[in-house]
Amino acid sequence: MKIKDRCGNTENIRLMSFTGDAHSGPAKAGMSIVDLTTGMFAAYGILSALFSVQKTGKGQFVDVSLLDGQVVLLNHLATGFLATGKAAGRMGSAHPSIVPYQSFRAKDMDIILAVANDGKSAARL
């Protein structure tokens, strides 16, 4: 059986090697983002096919896969790998190219910083 003919779900395609903390095992994401993204691609494909039918009178074949949705979401990791040859590891809540953009443990609570990379944000830090 070809891979394209197998049933898939978000956990199969999520590539959990980079989810979770660097010192823990893999962690499942809070929502099925790959399923949602693939659904949006399907909707775009259907709308494009309907538009084509209006213009040409001919139907279209719409084909989407979970892999399509996942690859789009992971383009920054693929770019890093292609540029350096190093695969992304587990980053916890951090982001591979935006800093600071993660959760931090404060004295009395956890906080999340998501700072834009501009002069005003840097000056406030």
C-alpha positions in Angstrom: 0.0 0.0 0.0 1.4 3.4 -0.9 1.7 6.0 1.8 -0.7 8.3 0.0 -3.4 5.6 0.3 -3.0 5.2 4.1 -5.2 6.8 6.6 -3.5 9.7 8.4 -4.1 11.9 11.4 -2.4 14.9 13.0 -0.3 12.7 15.3 1.2 10.8 12.4 2.2 13.9 10.5 3.1 16.2 13.4 6.7 15.1 13.4 6.9 15.2 17.2 10.7 15.1 17.3 10.6 18.9 17.9 7.6 19.2 20.2 8.0 19.4 23.9 10.8 20.5 26.2 14.4 19.8 25.3 14.7 17.6 28.4 11.4 15.7 28.1 9.8 13.4 25.6 7.6 14.6 22.8 4.5 16.6 23.6 1.2 16.7 21.7 0.1 20.2 20.5 -3.0 21.5 22.1 -5.1 21.4 19.0 -5.1 19.5 15.6 -3.6 22.4 13.7 -2.5 20.2 10.8 -6.1 19.0 10.3 -7.4 22.6 10.4 -4.8 23.8 8.0 -5.5 21.0 5.6 -9.2 21.7 5.9 -8.5 25.3 4.9 -6.5 24.1 1.9 -9.5 21.9 0.9 -11.8 24.9 1.2 -9.6 27.0 -1.0 -9.4 24.2 -3.5 -13.1 23.8 -3.6 -13.7 27.5 -4.1 -11.1 27.6 -6.8 -12.8 24.6 -8.5 -16.2 26.3 -8.3 -14.7 29.5 -9.8 -13.3 27.4 -12.6 -16.6 25.7 -13.2 -18.2 29.2 -13.6 -15.6 30.2 -16.1 -15.1 27.1 -18.1 -18.1 24.8 -17.3 -15.6 22.0 -16.5 -15.2 20.4 -13.1 -11.9 20.1 -11.3 -10.2 17.5 -9.1 -9.3 18.8 -5.6 -6.6 16.9 -3.8 -5.2 17.8 -0.4 -3.1 15.9 2.1 -2.1 16.3 5.8 1.5 16.5 4.5 0.6 19.6 2.4 -0.7 21.3 5.5 2.2 20.3 7.7 5.0 21.3 5.2 3.5 24.8 4.9 3.5 25.2 8.7 7.1 24.0 9.1 8.7 26.0 6.4 10.9 27.9 8.9 12.2 24.6 10.2 12.9 23.3 6.7 14.7 26.5 5.9 16.9 26.2 9.0 17.7 22.6 8.1 18.6 23.3 4.5 20.8 26.3 5.5 22.7 24.5 8.4 22.2 20.8 8.0 20.9 20.6 11.6 17.5 19.3 12.3 15.4 21.3 14.8 15.2 19.8 18.3 12.7 20.2 21.0 12.2 23.9 21.8 9.5 23.9 24.4 7.6 27.1 24.0 10.5 28.9 22.3 10.6 29.9 18.7 13.7 29.0 16.5 14.2 32.4 15.1 12.2 35.0 17.2 13.7 35.9 20.6 12.2 36.4 23.1 9.1 34.5 22.1 8.5 31.9 24.8 7.3 31.2 28.3 9.5 32.1 31.3 9.1 31.1 35.0 8.8 34.2 37.2 9.0 34.2 41.0 5.2 33.8 41.4 3.9 32.7 38.0 4.7 31.7 34.4 4.7 34.5 31.8 4.9 34.5 28.1 6.9 37.1 26.1 6.2 37.6 22.4 8.3 40.6 21.4 8.4 42.1 18.0 11.9 42.7 16.7 11.9 46.4 16.6 13.6 49.3 18.4 10.7 50.1 20.7 10.3 46.6 22.0 14.0 46.1 22.5 14.3 49.4 24.4 11.5 48.4 26.8 13.4 45.3 27.7 
